[in-house]
């Protein structure tokens, strides 16, 4: 197994552990909504500290249910992942293209022939040192 394959396997294992361990260990069993988002947790903490708190702003769009809100969040995450994957794929493709172009220019028969046609000590521009 190559080094990159081992690193990818370890990263995949770490992500799986982060997803499964909270469920297995029952980290949210004592709560009414065990895995509520950070916004809900912050709202609960604020109302406990200051019961008369009024938010400054209201949301532009309030989804009709938690399922729709989760679906929109997942869509947002998928779009972000797609943009990042496109960017990194484009970078990798350009780098591979540059490597192929430089490899073919170094190993092409035309480049080898042009190197053999130039006598030692002469430059391709015809300006030999001391020939003028």
ChimeraX attribute file (.defattr): number of C-alpha atoms within 10 A of each C-alpha:
attribute: neighborCount
match mode: 1-to-1
recipient: residues
	/A:1	5
	/A:2	6
	/A:3	8
	/A:4	9
	/A:5	10
	/A:6	11
	/A:7	11
	/A:8	11
	/A:9	12
	/A:10	12
	/A:11	12
	/A:12	12
	/A:13	12
	/A:14	12
	/A:15	11
	/A:16	11
	/A:17	12
	/A:18	11
	/A:19	11
	/A:20	11
	/A:21	11
	/A:22	13
	/A:23	13
	/A:24	9
	/A:25	9
	/A:26	10
	/A:27	12
	/A:28	13
	/A:29	12
	/A:30	8
	/A:31	9
	/A:32	8
	/A:33	11
	/A:34	12
	/A:35	14
	/A:36	11
	/A:37	9
	/A:38	9
	/A:39	9
	/A:40	12
	/A:41	12
	/A:42	11
	/A:43	12
	/A:44	12
	/A:45	12
	/A:46	13
	/A:47	12
	/A:48	11
	/A:49	9
	/A:50	9
	/A:51	10
	/A:52	9
	/A:53	11
	/A:54	8
	/A:55	7
	/A:56	5
	/A:57	6
	/A:58	7
	/A:59	6
	/A:60	6
	/A:61	6
	/A:62	10
	/A:63	12
	/A:64	8
	/A:65	8
	/A:66	10
	/A:67	10
	/A:68	12
	/A:69	13
	/A:70	12
	/A:71	11
	/A:72	13
	/A:73	12
	/A:74	12
	/A:75	12
	/A:76	12
	/A:77	12
	/A:78	12
	/A:79	12
	/A:80	12
	/A:81	12
	/A:82	12
	/A:83	12
	/A:84	12
	/A:85	12
	/A:86	12
	/A:87	12
	/A:88	12
	/A:89	12
	/A:90	12
	/A:91	12
	/A:92	12
	/A:93	12
	/A:94	12
	/A:95	12
	/A:96	12
	/A:97	12
	/A:98	12
	/A:99	12
	/A:100	12
	/A:101	11
	/A:102	11
	/A:103	11
	/A:104	12
	/A:105	13
	/A:106	12
	/A:107	10
	/A:108	10
	/A:109	11
	/A:110	11
	/A:111	12
	/A:112	12
	/A:113	10
	/A:114	10
	/A:115	12
	/A:116	10
	/A:117	9
	/A:118	12
	/A:119	9
	/A:120	8
	/A:121	8
	/A:122	12
	/A:123	11
	/A:124	12
	/A:125	6
	/A:126	10
	/A:127	10
	/A:128	11
	/A:129	9
	/A:130	5
	/A:131	7
	/A:132	6
